Amino acid sequence: MNDELQHLKNLGKTSAQWLHAVGIHSASDLRRLGAVDAYRAVRARGFRASKVLLYAIEGALLDVHWNELPPAHKAELNGQVDSLGMSNKS
């Protein structure tokens, strides 16, 4: 299967399956929604995704390894997720 999402940096089979389950099937879908809303959708669907998924999606959108995101950028993403009333638990 040629899965466009799995060709993006940081995204593997499981993360792509979770994204597909919430209606994200392409890089353009992911860009349109953004990392925070995509992560929120995955968590709302009941998947036990950690914050690493949030960073992985953002890294995929920026074409960098998730661990290379600056701490300030990760903190900004976390702040956006927290402002949505989501749990900080992984």
Biopython code that builds the backbone (N, CA, C, O; Angstrom):
import numpy as np
from Bio.PDB.StructureBuilder import StructureBuilder

atoms = [
    (1, "MET", "N", (0.840, -1.177, 0.000)),
    (1, "MET", "CA", (0.000, 0.000, 0.000)),
    (1, "MET", "C", (0.889, 1.247, 0.000)),
    (1, "MET", "O", (1.829, 1.347, 0.789)),
    (2, "ASN", "N", (0.591, 2.174, -0.874)),
    (2, "ASN", "CA", (1.342, 3.414, -0.969)),
    (2, "ASN", "C", (0.641, 4.469, -0.127)),
    (2, "ASN", "O", (-0.290, 5.128, -0.589)),
    (3, "ASP", "N", (1.088, 4.622, 1.095)),
    (3, "ASP", "CA", (0.463, 5.543, 2.032)),
    (3, "ASP", "C", (1.262, 6.840, 2.068)),
    (3, "ASP", "O", (2.391, 6.868, 2.558)),
    (4, "GLU", "N", (0.681, 7.896, 1.556)),
    (4, "GLU", "CA", (1.366, 9.192, 1.486)),
    (4, "GLU", "C", (1.844, 9.663, 2.864)),
    (4, "GLU", "O", (2.929, 10.232, 2.984)),
    (5, "LEU", "N", (1.042, 9.427, 3.897)),
    (5, "LEU", "CA", (1.414, 9.884, 5.232)),
    (5, "LEU", "C", (2.681, 9.198, 5.731)),
    (5, "LEU", "O", (3.499, 9.821, 6.408)),
    (6, "GLN", "N", (2.846, 7.922, 5.401)),
    (6, "GLN", "CA", (4.020, 7.189, 5.858)),
    (6, "GLN", "C", (5.299, 7.646, 5.170)),
    (6, "GLN", "O", (6.396, 7.309, 5.615)),
    (7, "HIS", "N", (5.170, 8.403, 4.101)),
    (7, "HIS", "CA", (6.341, 8.942, 3.416)),
    (7, "HIS", "C", (6.811, 10.242, 4.065)),
    (7, "HIS", "O", (7.892, 10.737, 3.747)),
    (8, "LEU", "N", (6.014, 10.792, 4.964)),
    (8, "LEU", "CA", (6.413, 12.005, 5.676)),
    (8, "LEU", "C", (7.347, 11.637, 6.820)),
    (8, "LEU", "O", (7.218, 10.572, 7.424)),
    (9, "LYS", "N", (8.271, 12.514, 7.105)),
    (9, "LYS", "CA", (9.217, 12.297, 8.205)),
    (9, "LYS", "C", (8.442, 12.107, 9.502)),
    (9, "LYS", "O", (7.451, 12.799, 9.734)),
    (10, "ASN", "N", (8.872, 11.191, 10.337)),
    (10, "ASN", "CA", (8.340, 10.914, 11.678)),
    (10, "ASN", "C", (7.088, 10.043, 11.717)),
    (10, "ASN", "O", (6.756, 9.515, 12.778)),
    (11, "LEU", "N", (6.391, 9.875, 10.615)),
    (11, "LEU", "CA", (5.112, 9.161, 10.649)),
    (11, "LEU", "C", (5.287, 7.730, 10.161)),
    (11, "LEU", "O", (5.745, 7.488, 9.044)),
    (12, "GLY", "N", (4.916, 6.796, 11.016)),
    (12, "GLY", "CA", (4.990, 5.383, 10.674)),
    (12, "GLY", "C", (3.605, 4.791, 10.504)),
    (12, "GLY", "O", (2.609, 5.503, 10.379)),
    (13, "LYS", "N", (3.572, 3.484, 10.503)),
    (13, "LYS", "CA", (2.327, 2.766, 10.238)),
    (13, "LYS", "C", (1.228, 3.112, 11.246)),
    (13, "LYS", "O", (0.101, 3.415, 10.854)),
    (14, "THR", "N", (1.551, 3.069, 12.533)),
    (14, "THR", "CA", (0.521, 3.306, 13.552)),
    (14, "THR", "C", (0.015, 4.732, 13.508)),
    (14, "THR", "O", (-1.195, 4.959, 13.529)),
    (15, "SER", "N", (0.924, 5.703, 13.448)),
    (15, "SER", "CA", (0.465, 7.091, 13.418)),
    (15, "SER", "C", (-0.353, 7.359, 12.157)),
    (15, "SER", "O", (-1.342, 8.090, 12.211)),
    (16, "ALA", "N", (0.043, 6.781, 11.030)),
    (16, "ALA", "CA", (-0.731, 6.954, 9.797)),
    (16, "ALA", "C", (-2.119, 6.322, 9.948)),
    (16, "ALA", "O", (-3.110, 6.899, 9.500)),
    (17, "GLN", "N", (-2.199, 5.156, 10.569)),
    (17, "GLN", "CA", (-3.504, 4.516, 10.781)),
    (17, "GLN", "C", (-4.403, 5.386, 11.655)),
    (17, "GLN", "O", (-5.593, 5.534, 11.376)),
    (18, "TRP", "N", (-3.831, 5.958, 12.711)),
    (18, "TRP", "CA", (-4.619, 6.843, 13.580)),
    (18, "TRP", "C", (-5.114, 8.059, 12.808)),
    (18, "TRP", "O", (-6.268, 8.465, 12.946)),
    (19, "LEU", "N", (-4.238, 8.635, 11.996)),
    (19, "LEU", "CA", (-4.633, 9.814, 11.213)),
    (19, "LEU", "C", (-5.712, 9.453, 10.199)),
    (19, "LEU", "O", (-6.663, 10.211, 10.007)),
    (20, "HIS", "N", (-5.570, 8.303, 9.551)),
    (20, "HIS", "CA", (-6.614, 7.847, 8.609)),
    (20, "HIS", "C", (-7.950, 7.681, 9.331)),
    (20, "HIS", "O", (-9.002, 8.021, 8.791)),
    (21, "ALA", "N", (-7.896, 7.158, 10.549)),
    (21, "ALA", "CA", (-9.126, 6.900, 11.310)),
    (21, "ALA", "C", (-9.893, 8.184, 11.622)),
    (21, "ALA", "O", (-11.102, 8.151, 11.851)),
    (22, "VAL", "N", (-9.187, 9.312, 11.628)),
    (22, "VAL", "CA", (-9.861, 10.591, 11.905)),
    (22, "VAL", "C", (-10.048, 11.417, 10.636)),
    (22, "VAL", "O", (-10.342, 12.611, 10.709)),
    (23, "GLY", "N", (-9.878, 10.785, 9.470)),
    (23, "GLY", "CA", (-10.175, 11.442, 8.202)),
    (23, "GLY", "C", (-9.024, 12.190, 7.558)),
    (23, "GLY", "O", (-9.235, 12.970, 6.629)),
    (24, "ILE", "N", (-7.818, 11.965, 8.033)),
    (24, "ILE", "CA", (-6.641, 12.608, 7.443)),
    (24, "ILE", "C", (-5.939, 11.562, 6.579)),
    (24, "ILE", "O", (-5.394, 10.584, 7.092)),
    (25, "HIS", "N", (-5.959, 11.777, 5.269)),
    (25, "HIS", "CA", (-5.450, 10.761, 4.349)),
    (25, "HIS", "C", (-4.278, 11.219, 3.494)),
    (25, "HIS", "O", (-3.688, 10.416, 2.772)),
    (26, "SER", "N", (-3.936, 12.495, 3.569)),
    (26, "SER", "CA", (-2.862, 13.011, 2.725)),
    (26, "SER", "C", (-2.095, 14.110, 3.453)),
    (26, "SER", "O", (-2.531, 14.621, 4.484)),
    (27, "ALA", "N", (-0.953, 14.454, 2.895)),
    (27, "ALA", "CA", (-0.162, 15.547, 3.461)),
    (27, "ALA", "C", (-0.949, 16.850, 3.405)),
    (27, "ALA", "O", (-0.856, 17.669, 4.319)),
    (28, "SER", "N", (-1.717, 17.047, 2.352)),
    (28, "SER", "CA", (-2.508, 18.289, 2.266)),
    (28, "SER", "C", (-3.611, 18.311, 3.322)),
    (28, "SER", "O", (-3.919, 19.371, 3.867)),
    (29, "ASP", "N", (-4.208, 17.158, 3.618)),
    (29, "ASP", "CA", (-5.185, 17.087, 4.719)),
    (29, "ASP", "C", (-4.511, 17.487, 6.029)),
    (29, "ASP", "O", (-5.067, 18.246, 6.822)),
    (30, "LEU", "N", (-3.309, 16.965, 6.240)),
    (30, "LEU", "CA", (-2.580, 17.226, 7.473)),
    (30, "LEU", "C", (-2.198, 18.699, 7.577)),
    (30, "LEU", "O", (-2.335, 19.306, 8.640)),
    (31, "ARG", "N", (-1.722, 19.269, 6.481)),
    (31, "ARG", "CA", (-1.378, 20.697, 6.480)),
    (31, "ARG", "C", (-2.604, 21.558, 6.757)),
    (31, "ARG", "O", (-2.533, 22.530, 7.509)),
    (32, "ARG", "N", (-3.712, 21.198, 6.152)),
    (32, "ARG", "CA", (-4.947, 21.971, 6.316)),
    (32, "ARG", "C", (-5.407, 21.971, 7.779)),
    (32, "ARG", "O", (-5.867, 22.993, 8.287)),
    (33, "LEU", "N", (-5.285, 20.841, 8.441)),
    (33, "LEU", "CA", (-5.738, 20.726, 9.827)),
    (33, "LEU", "C", (-4.704, 21.262, 10.814)),
    (33, "LEU", "O", (-5.050, 21.908, 11.803)),
    (34, "GLY", "N", (-3.438, 20.986, 10.534)),
    (34, "GLY", "CA", (-2.372, 21.410, 11.441)),
    (34, "GLY", "C", (-2.125, 20.372, 12.518)),
    (34, "GLY", "O", (-2.963, 19.511, 12.783)),
    (35, "ALA", "N", (-0.963, 20.472, 13.129)),
    (35, "ALA", "CA", (-0.531, 19.463, 14.099)),
    (35, "ALA", "C", (-1.433, 19.402, 15.326)),
    (35, "ALA", "O", (-1.801, 18.313, 15.769)),
    (36, "VAL", "N", (-1.791, 20.550, 15.876)),
    (36, "VAL", "CA", (-2.573, 20.567, 17.117)),
    (36, "VAL", "C", (-3.956, 19.958, 16.895)),
    (36, "VAL", "O", (-4.397, 19.123, 17.685)),
    (37, "ASP", "N", (-4.637, 20.363, 15.839)),
    (37, "ASP", "CA", (-5.978, 19.827, 15.596)),
    (37, "ASP", "C", (-5.945, 18.362, 15.181)),
    (37, "ASP", "O", (-6.854, 17.605, 15.520)),
    (38, "ALA", "N", (-4.908, 17.954, 14.450)),
    (38, "ALA", "CA", (-4.779, 16.539, 14.088)),
    (38, "ALA", "C", (-4.554, 15.707, 15.351)),
    (38, "ALA", "O", (-5.182, 14.663, 15.530)),
    (39, "TYR", "N", (-3.674, 16.162, 16.211)),
    (39, "TYR", "CA", (-3.413, 15.466, 17.478)),
    (39, "TYR", "C", (-4.688, 15.421, 18.319)),
    (39, "TYR", "O", (-5.027, 14.379, 18.880)),
    (40, "ARG", "N", (-5.381, 16.528, 18.403)),
    (40, "ARG", "CA", (-6.626, 16.597, 19.170)),
    (40, "ARG", "C", (-7.643, 15.586, 18.627)),
    (40, "ARG", "O", (-8.321, 14.911, 19.401)),
    (41, "ALA", "N", (-7.744, 15.485, 17.316)),
    (41, "ALA", "CA", (-8.694, 14.547, 16.703)),
    (41, "ALA", "C", (-8.338, 13.101, 17.029)),
    (41, "ALA", "O", (-9.217, 12.287, 17.313)),
    (42, "VAL", "N", (-7.052, 12.786, 16.987)),
    (42, "VAL", "CA", (-6.603, 11.420, 17.310)),
    (42, "VAL", "C", (-6.927, 11.093, 18.758)),
    (42, "VAL", "O", (-7.452, 10.019, 19.053)),
    (43, "ARG", "N", (-6.616, 12.018, 19.665)),
    (43, "ARG", "CA", (-6.904, 11.783, 21.087)),
    (43, "ARG", "C", (-8.408, 11.692, 21.336)),
    (43, "ARG", "O", (-8.854, 10.861, 22.127)),
    (44, "ALA", "N", (-9.193, 12.539, 20.669)),
    (44, "ALA", "CA", (-10.653, 12.533, 20.854)),
    (44, "ALA", "C", (-11.258, 11.219, 20.376)),
    (44, "ALA", "O", (-12.303, 10.796, 20.870)),
    (45, "ARG", "N", (-10.610, 10.585, 19.428)),
    (45, "ARG", "CA", (-11.089, 9.301, 18.905)),
    (45, "ARG", "C", (-10.797, 8.161, 19.888)),
    (45, "ARG", "O", (-11.275, 7.041, 19.707)),
    (46, "GLY", "N", (-10.007, 8.455, 20.933)),
    (46, "GLY", "CA", (-9.743, 7.455, 21.951)),
    (46, "GLY", "C", (-8.394, 6.784, 21.852)),
    (46, "GLY", "O", (-8.075, 5.916, 22.665)),
    (47, "PHE", "N", (-7.595, 7.165, 20.874)),
    (47, "PHE", "CA", (-6.263, 6.584, 20.758)),
    (47, "PHE", "C", (-5.371, 7.176, 21.844)),
    (47, "PHE", "O", (-5.448, 8.367, 22.145)),
    (48, "ARG", "N", (-4.529, 6.333, 22.425)),
    (48, "ARG", "CA", (-3.666, 6.761, 23.534)),
    (48, "ARG", "C", (-2.347, 7.307, 22.995)),
    (48, "ARG", "O", (-1.274, 6.766, 23.266)),
    (49, "ALA", "N", (-2.448, 8.365, 22.243)),
    (49, "ALA", "CA", (-1.273, 8.986, 21.635)),
    (49, "ALA", "C", (-0.593, 9.909, 22.641)),
    (49, "ALA", "O", (-1.253, 10.684, 23.334)),
    (50, "SER", "N", (0.722, 9.818, 22.710)),
    (50, "SER", "CA", (1.485, 10.694, 23.598)),
    (50, "SER", "C", (1.787, 12.010, 22.877)),
    (50, "SER", "O", (1.469, 12.192, 21.702)),
    (51, "LYS", "N", (2.405, 12.909, 23.622)),
    (51, "LYS", "CA", (2.790, 14.194, 23.026)),
    (51, "LYS", "C", (3.817, 14.000, 21.916)),
    (51, "LYS", "O", (3.991, 14.885, 21.078)),
    (52, "VAL", "N", (4.494, 12.867, 21.896)),
    (52, "VAL", "CA", (5.439, 12.613, 20.812)),
    (52, "VAL", "C", (4.708, 12.626, 19.471)),
    (52, "VAL", "O", (5.274, 13.063, 18.469)),
    (53, "LEU", "N", (3.466, 12.156, 19.433)),
    (53, "LEU", "CA", (2.710, 12.218, 18.180)),
    (53, "LEU", "C", (2.508, 13.673, 17.762)),
    (53, "LEU", "O", (2.649, 14.005, 16.585)),
    (54, "LEU", "N", (2.185, 14.529, 18.704)),
    (54, "LEU", "CA", (2.033, 15.955, 18.402)),
    (54, "LEU", "C", (3.307, 16.496, 17.773)),
    (54, "LEU", "O", (3.264, 17.170, 16.744)),
    (55, "TYR", "N", (4.436, 16.198, 18.396)),
    (55, "TYR", "CA", (5.719, 16.676, 17.872)),
    (55, "TYR", "C", (6.054, 16.024, 16.530)),
    (55, "TYR", "O", (6.611, 16.668, 15.641)),
    (56, "ALA", "N", (5.713, 14.748, 16.392)),
    (56, "ALA", "CA", (5.984, 14.043, 15.134)),
    (56, "ALA", "C", (5.190, 14.648, 13.988)),
    (56, "ALA", "O", (5.712, 14.808, 12.885)),
    (57, "ILE", "N", (3.930, 14.984, 14.242)),
    (57, "ILE", "CA", (3.112, 15.596, 13.194)),
    (57, "ILE", "C", (3.683, 16.961, 12.822)),
    (57, "ILE", "O", (3.818, 17.280, 11.640)),
    (58, "GLU", "N", (4.017, 17.765, 13.825)),
    (58, "GLU", "CA", (4.591, 19.081, 13.542)),
    (58, "GLU", "C", (5.899, 18.931, 12.777)),
    (58, "GLU", "O", (6.151, 19.668, 11.824)),
    (59, "GLY", "N", (6.730, 17.981, 13.191)),
    (59, "GLY", "CA", (7.975, 17.726, 12.473)),
    (59, "GLY", "C", (7.727, 17.277, 11.045)),
    (59, "GLY", "O", (8.451, 17.674, 10.132)),
    (60, "ALA", "N", (6.715, 16.457, 10.846)),
    (60, "ALA", "CA", (6.372, 16.015, 9.491)),
    (60, "ALA", "C", (5.987, 17.211, 8.620)),
    (60, "ALA", "O", (6.372, 17.296, 7.454)),
    (61, "LEU", "N", (5.227, 18.124, 9.203)),
    (61, "LEU", "CA", (4.811, 19.306, 8.448)),
    (61, "LEU", "C", (5.993, 20.222, 8.129)),
    (61, "LEU", "O", (5.994, 20.911, 7.109)),
    (62, "LEU", "N", (6.998, 20.223, 9.006)),
    (62, "LEU", "CA", (8.175, 21.075, 8.813)),
    (62, "LEU", "C", (9.339, 20.319, 8.171)),
    (62, "LEU", "O", (10.372, 20.919, 7.873)),
    (63, "ASP", "N", (9.184, 19.012, 7.956)),
    (63, "ASP", "CA", (10.203, 18.139, 7.390)),
    (63, "ASP", "C", (11.472, 18.113, 8.244)),
    (63, "ASP", "O", (12.588, 18.198, 7.733)),
    (64, "VAL", "N", (11.268, 17.992, 9.563)),
    (64, "VAL", "CA", (12.388, 17.829, 10.497)),
    (64, "VAL", "C", (12.048, 16.702, 11.461)),
    (64, "VAL", "O", (10.875, 16.407, 11.690)),
    (65, "HIS", "N", (13.077, 16.073, 12.025)),
    (65, "HIS", "CA", (12.835, 15.042, 13.029)),
    (65, "HIS", "C", (12.178, 15.699, 14.230)),
    (65, "HIS", "O", (12.554, 16.806, 14.616)),
    (66, "TRP", "N", (11.207, 15.032, 14.821)),
    (66, "TRP", "CA", (10.451, 15.639, 15.925)),
    (66, "TRP", "C", (11.346, 16.065, 17.080)),
    (66, "TRP", "O", (11.052, 17.047, 17.762)),
    (67, "ASN", "N", (12.430, 15.339, 17.305)),
    (67, "ASN", "CA", (13.316, 15.656, 18.424)),
    (67, "ASN", "C", (14.162, 16.905, 18.152)),
    (67, "ASN", "O", (14.805, 17.429, 19.062)),
    (68, "GLU", "N", (14.162, 17.377, 16.910)),
    (68, "GLU", "CA", (14.904, 18.588, 16.554)),
    (68, "GLU", "C", (14.069, 19.856, 16.715)),
    (68, "GLU", "O", (14.578, 20.963, 16.534)),
    (69, "LEU", "N", (12.788, 19.700, 17.055)),
    (69, "LEU", "CA", (11.975, 20.888, 17.305)),
    (69, "LEU", "C", (12.520, 21.586, 18.551)),
    (69, "LEU", "O", (12.764, 20.930, 19.563)),
    (70, "PRO", "N", (12.711, 22.885, 18.493)),
    (70, "PRO", "CA", (13.227, 23.599, 19.665)),
    (70, "PRO", "C", (12.262, 23.476, 20.853)),
    (70, "PRO", "O", (11.047, 23.414, 20.664)),
    (71, "PRO", "N", (12.799, 23.442, 22.061)),
    (71, "PRO", "CA", (11.943, 23.351, 23.252)),
    (71, "PRO", "C", (10.849, 24.421, 23.287)),
    (71, "PRO", "O", (9.731, 24.149, 23.725)),
    (72, "ALA", "N", (11.162, 25.618, 22.835)),
    (72, "ALA", "CA", (10.157, 26.696, 22.833)),
    (72, "ALA", "C", (9.007, 26.369, 21.884)),
    (72, "ALA", "O", (7.853, 26.697, 22.160)),
    (73, "HIS", "N", (9.327, 25.728, 20.777)),
    (73, "HIS", "CA", (8.280, 25.346, 19.809)),
    (73, "HIS", "C", (7.391, 24.256, 20.405)),
    (73, "HIS", "O", (6.168, 24.298, 20.275)),
    (74, "LYS", "N", (8.025, 23.277, 21.061)),
    (74, "LYS", "CA", (7.248, 22.218, 21.721)),
    (74, "LYS", "C", (6.365, 22.815, 22.810)),
    (74, "LYS", "O", (5.214, 22.409, 22.970)),
    (75, "ALA", "N", (6.899, 23.777, 23.559)),
    (75, "ALA", "CA", (6.120, 24.426, 24.613)),
    (75, "ALA", "C", (4.924, 25.170, 24.020)),
    (75, "ALA", "O", (3.838, 25.166, 24.600)),
    (76, "GLU", "N", (5.124, 25.800, 22.878)),
    (76, "GLU", "CA", (4.019, 26.499, 22.211)),
    (76, "GLU", "C", (2.929, 25.511, 21.786)),
    (76, "GLU", "O", (1.741, 25.770, 21.978)),
    (77, "LEU", "N", (3.338, 24.386, 21.212)),
    (77, "LEU", "CA", (2.370, 23.348, 20.820)),
    (77, "LEU", "C", (1.613, 22.841, 22.046)),
    (77, "LEU", "O", (0.391, 22.696, 22.018)),
    (78, "ASN", "N", (2.359, 22.573, 23.127)),
    (78, "ASN", "CA", (1.721, 22.102, 24.363)),
    (78, "ASN", "C", (0.732, 23.131, 24.889)),
    (78, "ASN", "O", (-0.346, 22.772, 25.361)),
    (79, "GLY", "N", (1.087, 24.395, 24.811)),
    (79, "GLY", "CA", (0.188, 25.455, 25.252)),
    (79, "GLY", "C", (-1.094, 25.480, 24.445)),
    (79, "GLY", "O", (-2.176, 25.693, 24.991)),
    (80, "GLN", "N", (-0.974, 25.261, 23.144)),
    (80, "GLN", "CA", (-2.170, 25.224, 22.288)),
    (80, "GLN", "C", (-3.050, 24.039, 22.641)),
    (80, "GLN", "O", (-4.273, 24.168, 22.692)),
    (81, "VAL", "N", (-2.448, 22.895, 22.883)),
    (81, "VAL", "CA", (-3.217, 21.707, 23.267)),
    (81, "VAL", "C", (-3.882, 21.943, 24.619)),
    (81, "VAL", "O", (-5.060, 21.635, 24.800)),
    (82, "ASP", "N", (-3.117, 22.495, 25.574)),
    (82, "ASP", "CA", (-3.655, 22.752, 26.912)),
    (82, "ASP", "C", (-4.797, 23.756, 26.869)),
    (82, "ASP", "O", (-5.747, 23.650, 27.644)),
    (83, "SER", "N", (-4.711, 24.724, 25.974)),
    (83, "SER", "CA", (-5.783, 25.726, 25.878)),
    (83, "SER", "C", (-7.077, 25.114, 25.361)),
    (83, "SER", "O", (-8.151, 25.698, 25.505)),
    (84, "LEU", "N", (-6.970, 23.940, 24.761)),
    (84, "LEU", "CA", (-8.154, 23.223, 24.285)),
    (84, "LEU", "C", (-8.742, 22.348, 25.387)),
    (84, "LEU", "O", (-9.734, 21.650, 25.175)),
    (85, "GLY", "N", (-8.114, 22.393, 26.579)),
    (85, "GLY", "CA", (-8.620, 21.614, 27.702)),
    (85, "GLY", "C", (-8.267, 20.151, 27.643)),
    (85, "GLY", "O", (-8.928, 19.326, 28.274)),
    (86, "MET", "N", (-7.225, 19.811, 26.887)),
    (86, "MET", "CA", (-6.826, 18.411, 26.787)),
    (86, "MET", "C", (-5.867, 18.075, 27.910)),
    (86, "MET", "O", (-5.188, 18.949, 28.449)),
    (87, "SER", "N", (-5.823, 16.836, 28.245)),
    (87, "SER", "CA", (-4.933, 16.338, 29.289)),
    (87, "SER", "C", (-3.488, 16.418, 28.855)),
    (87, "SER", "O", (-3.184, 16.249, 27.674)),
    (88, "ASN", "N", (-2.591, 16.673, 29.793)),
    (88, "ASN", "CA", (-1.157, 16.643, 29.531)),
    (88, "ASN", "C", (-0.603, 15.239, 29.594)),
    (88, "ASN", "O", (0.557, 15.025, 29.243)),
    (89, "LYS", "N", (-1.383, 14.290, 30.023)),
    (89, "LYS", "CA", (-0.888, 12.929, 30.180)),
    (89, "LYS", "C", (-0.584, 12.322, 28.828)),
    (89, "LYS", "O", (-1.282, 12.574, 27.846)),
    (90, "SER", "N", (0.461, 11.524, 28.788)),
    (90, "SER", "CA", (0.849, 10.889, 27.527)),
    (90, "SER", "C", (0.044, 9.654, 27.248)),
    (90, "SER", "O", (0.249, 9.003, 26.224)),
]
sb = StructureBuilder()
sb.init_structure("model")
sb.init_model(0)
sb.init_chain("A")
sb.init_seg("    ")
for serial, (resi, resn, name, xyz) in enumerate(atoms, 1):
    if name == "N":
        sb.init_residue(resn, " ", resi, " ")
    sb.init_atom(name, np.array(xyz, "f"), 0.0, 1.0, " ", f" {name:<3s}", serial, name[0])
structure = sb.get_structure()
